[in-house]
Amino acid sequence: MDSAAWFGLSAGSFAAIAAMATASYLCRVLGVILMAHVPLTTPVRRGLAALPGSIIVAIIAPLVVRGGPAALAALGAALTSMLIKRNELLALAVGLTTVTLLRAAGI
């Protein structure tokens, strides 16, 4: 085995993965370090509290737009489940089940 090929990867691929891992780690560490110097005022606390929801919307919205009627119905089912049961895992399961069944039915 070539000494430059680790785990079946070329040296360039391995370097790219190592660079991405380093960048990801630095983003996490620098985020903690920078937030240690930010005063947690009420507006900052509210912004941080709203961040997880806004990230979910930013991820889900494009998927629903491109996913067609099955994705829209799955979103509706997941939201309804969330409003009734207030359980994120159940809402995820309901949404995934809905989109799977609708796509299997050809919708």
N, C-alpha and C positions, 0 to 999 in steps of 0.2 A: 504494500500500500504506500502510496506517495506520502511523504511526510507533510506536505502542504494540504492534504485532503483529510480533514478531521470529520468524522461522522459522515463521510461521503460528500462533504461540501468542499467546494474549491476555496482557495485562500480569499478570493474576492467576496464570495458569499459569506464566509465566516466573518470577515472584517465588517461587512455590512450589518450582519446580525449583532455583532459585538458593539458597533457604533450605535445602533438603535437601542440596545439594552442600556448602554451608558447614558444616552440621551433621556430615556424613560426614567432611569434612576435619578439623574440630575434634576429632572422636572419635579419629581416627588420631594427630594431633599431640599431643593431651593425653595419650593413652595412652603415647606414647613419653616425654613429659616426666615424667609421674607415675612410670613404671617406672624412670626414672633415679634416683629417690629411694627406691626400695624395695630393701632389702638382699636379695640373692639367696641366701637360706638354702636348705638342702636341701629343706624342705617346699615352699618357693616354687618351686624348680626342678622338683620332681616335679609340682606343680600345673600349671605352665606346659607341661611335657612332655605331660601328659594332656589339655590343653585342645583340641587339634585333634580327637582322637578323640571327645571328649564333644560337640563341636560337630556332627560328622558324625552321631552318634547322635541328637542333638536335631533335626536336620533330617530324617533318614531315617525315624525311628520313626513320626511321624505320617503320613508318606506311605504306609508299609507298612500301617498300621492302616486307612487309608481306601482303599488300593489294591486290597484283596481278595486272592484267591488268586494272581493273576498277579504282583502286587508281592511277595508272600511268597516265591513260587518264585524270582523274580529275585534277591531278597535272599539266599536260600539258595545260588543258583548263584554269585553274586558272592563270597559268603563262602568257598565251596568253592574257587573260583579263587584267591582271596587266600591261603588256607591252603596251596595246592599250589605256586603260582608266585611269591607275594610281590611281585606287580606291581599297583599301584593302577590304572593305566590299563587293563590287561587285565581286571581285576575290574569296572571301570566298563563296559567294552565288553560283557563277558559278561552283566552285569545288565541293561543296556539292550537287548541283543539278545533276552534271555530274555523280558523283559516285552513287548517289541514283538511277538515271535512268538506269545506266549500270547494277547495281546489281539487280534491279527489272527485267531487261531483261535477267538475268541469266549469265551475263559476269563476 
